Amino acid sequence: MRKQPRQARSRATIESLLQAAAHILGERGWDKLTTNAVAELAGVSIGSLYQYFPHKLALVEAVRRRHFDDVLAVLRAATSPRLPRAARIGALVDGMVRVHSRYPAAHRVLLEETPRGSDAAAVHDRFASILHLRYEAFVRANARGAFTREPRVAARVLSAALAGVVHDAAGRGALQSEPLRLELLKLVDSYLCGRPMDSYDRRL
C-alpha cells in the first residue's frame, strides 16, 4: 500500500476495495481483474484506489495479507484461556470455516493463478512462522489424556489436516455442511486425546 489509512472513512474505503478485489478475483480470475473493475464495484473513484494501491498486484497482495490476518485472529481467539476446552476447539473449527467462506473461489485463484509481489515470500514465511507457533500453543492448551505426541510436530499435522479439509470443502462448495463441521470437531478433539501410537509404529 502506498499509504496507511488513518481515518474511519479511509479504512472503510480500503475495506470496500479489498472486498471488491476478492469478489472479482474469485468470479473472474486474475487475468480479468482490473483496477477499474474493482473501483467500480467498490463505489470508489479510480483516483482514490490509486491513493492506496499503485496496481492490481498490490491489491491482491493486500487481499492475501487480509486472509493471513483473519486466519491468525482465529487462532488467537481459539487459544484464549477464558474459554473452556470445547469452546476453544469450536472457535478453531468454526473460525476457519468462517474465514474460508468469504469468497472461497478467490482462495483458489490466490493459490494457483496470482503472481507474487517482490516481498510475498517474506510475508508468507512470517505468516507461516506465526501460524505454527499459534497452532503449537493450541495443541499445548488442549492436549488431554494419553496425548504423548511432540507438540511442535502435532501442531504441523493438525494445521495441515484442518487446512486440507477446509480448502477441499471450499473448492466443492461444501463449507456450510453441518456433518463436515461435526467431523472436524471430532477430528481435532480426538487427535488431541489420542492414544500413544508406539505399538502401531512397530507394525508399520
N, C-alpha and C positions, 0 to 999 in steps of 0.2 A: 504494500500500500504506500501511496505517495505521502499521506499524512494520516494521523490518527484522529478519529472523531472525538471532539471534546464536549459537545452539547448533545442534549437528548434528541434534538431534531436531526443532527448529523448521524447519530447512532442509528436512528430509525431509517435513515436513507441507506446506510450501509446494510442494515438487515434486509431491507426490501431488495437491494441489488443482489445480495447473496442468495436469497430465496429464489429470485427470478433466474439467476445463473444456474442454480441447482436444478430447477424445473426444466429449463431449456436443455441443459446437458443431458438429463435423463430422457426427455422426449425426442430430441433431435440429434443428439450426439455431438462430439467435439467439432466436427467439420462445419456443422450448421449453427454453431454458437457464434453470435456476433455481439459486439458491444451495443450496437444499435437495437438489436432484439432484446437484450437484457434491459436497457434503459426504458424501452417502450413498455415491456411487461411490468417493470417496477414502478412505472409512472414517474420517472425521473428524467431530467434533461440529460442529453449526452455529455454536455459540459460538466454537469455535476458528477456523472460517473467518472470522467477523466480527472476530476479533482482528487479522486482516491485511487483509481486503478488505471495505469498507463496503457494496458492492453488486456485482451481476453485471458491470456495465460495468468496474469496477476489475479484476475477474478477467480479463476479456477483454483489457484493455489490458496486463495482465501477461503474458498468453499472446503477445500481439503483440510485446512487448519481448523476450520469451524467443526468439522466432523471429528477430528482428533480431540479437540477440546471437549466436545459433547461426550465422547467415549470415556475420557479421563474423569469427567464430572460424575458419570455413572459409578465408576469405581470408587471415587471419593465418598459418595453417598453410601455405597454398599459396604464400606468399612467403618461406618460410624459406630462408635461404642455405645451410643444412646439407643441403638436398635437391638432387639433380640435377634438371635441367630437366624430364625426362619424369615424374619423381615429383611435381614441383610441379603440372604440368598434370593428372596423375591425382588429386592431392589436391583440386584445384579441382572437377573434374567429379564425382568420387565423393562429395566432401563436400556439394556442392549437391544431388545425388540423395538422399543420406542424410538431410539436413535436411528436405527436402520429402517424404520418405517417411513421416515421423512425422505421422500424422493428416492426410493430404493433403486430405481433404474440408474440414477446418477452414480451410485457407488460402483456399479459395473463399469461404466464409462471411465470413471476416475482410475480404476484399476487397469483397464485394458486398452483404452484409446488415448487418453490425455497425455501429452508430453509433460515433462517435469521441468520446472524452473531451475535456475542455477543453484539455489540453496535448498532444493527439495530433499536431497539426500540427507542433509544435516537436520532438517526439520523432522523427517521420518525417523532418523536414528534417535533423536531426542525424545520423540513420542514413544518409540518402542522401548526405550530405557525406562521412562516413567511408567508406561503401561505394565512392564514386567514387575517393577517394584510394587505397584499397587495391587497387582494380582497376588504377589507373594504375601503382602500384608493381609489380603483377603483370605488366603489359604491359612495363614498362621492364626487368624482370628476365628476361623470357622471349623478347623480340623477337630474331629471328635473321635472318641472310642479307640479303635485299633489302628488309627491312621499312623503309619510309620514312614511315609514317603519323605524324601528330601523336599522341603518347601520350595526351593528355587526351581527344581525340575517339575514339581507338581504344578507350580504356577504357569509354566510354559505349556504343559499338557492341557490344563484347564482352559487357558486362554485360547489355544489353538482349536480345541474341541468346540468351545462355545462359538468362536468366530466362524468356524467351518459350517456349523449347523445354521447359524443366523444368516450368513451370506448365501448359503444354498436356498434357504427358505425365502429370502428376499428375491432371489432370482426367479423363483417359482410362484411368487405372489402369495406365499403361504405363511407370512409372518403373524397374521392375526389368528392363526389356528389355536384354539384352546388346548386340544390334545398335545400339540407341539410344545406349548408353554409348560404343561404339566410334566412332559418328558424331560424338558430342560431343567426344571426344578428338581426332579428326581436324579438326573444326571449329576448335577452339582452336589446335592446333598449326599448321595451315595458315594461319590468319589471322595468326598472329604470325611467319610466314615468307613472307608474300605478296610477290608481285612489285609494283613500282610500277604504279599504275593510270592514269598520265598519258595513255597512248595511248587507253585506254578512255574516259577523261573527255572527250577531244576529240571522240569519235564520238557521245557521248550528247547 
